[in-house]
Amino acid sequence: MNEQIVRKSKLFFSWQDEEQEAWLGEMSRRGLHLKQPGWLGSFQFVEGPGKEMAYRLDYNRNKAPEDYIQLIKDAGWEHLGARGGWTYWRKDAVAGSIPEIFTDPDSKIQKYQRLLAGYITSAPALYILGLAIFKRYPGLHPSWFVILYVVLFMSWIIFAAINAFMILRRINKLKKKASV
């Protein structure tokens, strides 16, 4: 069987996992079924008949353990791959019921806490890397390099802060939902 591969690109921020899941579901209804997630918002789809599919994403900074993957597979989910810490899952929606991997707010909160930890630890790591470069070769960097490093570092700080704020907002909403 010859699969017709369609490539599409769409950028999502890390806190927009639910929006990404909804978009992937809409693509399946249109007959484009995710084959493989790519880097920087690129996706490979296989053309087929449109159908109702649920897509779910989980986040683990490290590679997901095999027993975890097997547990989710045993629950009927198809593992589509992983990119940038995100693991992609798909399952048929039965009788209009959209299945969930995370059935309680606490599990979702833990997912977002893992994601938040990545942003919190990235800025100090980049700062230490920069210090190491500048200390190793003091005074040997052209001014454009120093300016570029500072601009990139500050851009990352702003980007990480916005992401952390939005993730914290999502965590707080889930905590309120759990306490009700």
C-alpha positions in Angstrom: 0.0 0.0 0.0 1.4 3.4 -1.0 0.9 5.9 1.7 0.4 9.5 0.7 2.5 11.6 3.1 1.5 15.2 3.7 3.7 17.6 5.6 2.2 20.4 7.6 3.7 23.0 9.9 2.1 24.7 12.8 3.8 26.2 15.8 2.5 25.7 19.4 3.9 27.0 22.6 4.5 24.4 25.3 1.4 25.3 27.3 -0.7 24.8 24.2 -0.7 21.0 24.3 -4.5 20.9 24.4 -4.8 23.1 21.4 -2.3 20.9 19.6 -4.3 17.8 20.5 -7.5 19.5 19.2 -5.7 20.5 16.0 -4.4 17.0 15.4 -7.9 15.6 16.0 -9.3 18.1 13.4 -6.7 17.0 10.9 -7.8 13.3 11.4 -11.5 14.4 10.9 -10.3 15.9 7.6 -8.5 12.6 6.6 -4.9 13.5 7.7 -3.7 11.2 10.4 -0.5 12.0 12.2 2.3 9.6 11.3 5.2 11.3 13.0 5.8 14.5 14.9 8.7 16.5 13.7 10.9 19.3 15.0 9.8 23.0 15.3 6.1 22.5 14.5 6.5 20.2 11.5 4.2 17.1 11.3 4.0 14.2 8.8 0.4 13.0 8.1 -0.9 10.0 6.2 -4.0 10.6 4.0 -6.9 8.4 4.6 -10.6 8.5 5.3 -11.6 11.1 7.9 -12.4 9.7 11.3 -12.7 10.8 15.0 -9.4 10.3 16.7 -8.2 11.4 20.1 -4.6 12.7 20.3 -2.9 13.2 23.7 0.5 14.5 24.6 2.6 13.8 27.6 5.9 15.5 28.7 9.0 13.8 30.1 12.3 15.6 29.8 14.1 12.3 29.6 13.2 9.5 27.2 9.9 7.8 28.4 10.6 4.5 30.0 9.6 1.4 28.1 7.3 0.2 30.9 5.4 3.5 30.8 5.0 3.2 27.0 3.8 -0.3 27.3 1.3 0.6 30.0 -0.3 3.3 27.8 -0.2 0.9 24.8 -2.0 -1.8 26.9 -4.7 0.8 27.4 -5.3 0.9 23.7 -3.2 4.0 22.7 -1.0 4.0 19.7 2.5 5.5 20.3 3.3 7.9 17.5 6.7 9.1 18.6 8.4 11.7 20.8 10.0 15.1 20.1 11.5 17.6 22.4 10.3 15.7 25.5 6.7 15.4 24.2 5.3 11.9 23.7 2.5 11.7 21.1 -0.4 9.2 21.5 -3.5 8.4 19.4 -6.7 6.4 20.0 -10.0 6.0 18.2 -12.9 7.9 19.7 -15.7 5.4 20.3 -19.3 6.5 20.0 -18.3 10.2 20.3 -16.5 9.6 23.6 -13.0 11.1 23.6 -10.6 9.0 25.6 -8.1 10.5 28.1 -4.7 9.4 29.3 -4.8 11.6 32.3 -8.1 11.0 34.1 -7.5 13.2 37.1 -6.2 16.7 37.5 -3.3 15.6 39.7 -1.8 13.6 36.8 -2.1 16.7 34.5 -0.6 18.9 37.2 2.4 16.5 37.4 2.9 16.7 33.6 3.0 20.5 33.8 5.3 20.5 36.7 7.8 18.3 34.7 7.5 20.9 31.9 7.9 23.8 34.2 11.1 22.2 35.7 12.6 22.3 32.2 12.1 26.0 31.9 13.3 26.8 35.4 16.6 24.8 34.9 17.4 26.0 31.4 18.2 29.7 32.2 20.9 28.9 34.9 22.4 26.3 32.5 22.7 28.8 29.7 24.1 31.4 32.1 26.8 29.0 33.4 27.6 28.0 29.8 28.1 31.7 28.9 30.3 32.3 31.9 32.4 29.3 31.0 33.0 30.6 27.5 33.8 34.1 28.6 36.1 32.9 31.5 38.0 30.4 29.3 38.9 33.1 26.8 38.7 36.4 28.6 38.9 39.5 26.4 39.1 37.5 23.2 35.5 37.8 22.1 34.5 40.4 19.6 31.9 42.9 20.8 29.3 41.5 18.3 29.7 38.1 19.9 29.1 39.5 23.4 26.1 41.5 22.3 24.7 38.5 20.4 25.1 36.3 23.5 23.4 38.8 25.8 20.5 39.4 23.3 20.0 35.6 22.9 20.3 35.0 26.6 17.8 37.8 27.5 15.4 36.6 24.7 15.5 33.1 26.2 14.9 34.5 29.7 11.8 36.4 28.4 10.6 33.3 26.4 11.1 31.0 29.4 9.4 33.4 31.8 6.3 33.7 29.5 6.2 29.9 29.2 6.6 29.4 33.0 3.9 32.0 33.7 1.4 30.3 31.3 2.3 26.8 32.7 1.8 28.0 36.2 -1.6 29.5 35.2 -2.6 26.1 33.8 -1.4 24.3 37.0 -3.4 26.8 39.2 -6.6 26.2 37.1 -6.1 22.4 37.5 -5.6 22.8 41.2 -8.8 24.8 41.5 -10.6 22.1 39.5 -9.2 19.4 41.7 -10.3 21.1 44.9 -13.9 21.5 43.7 
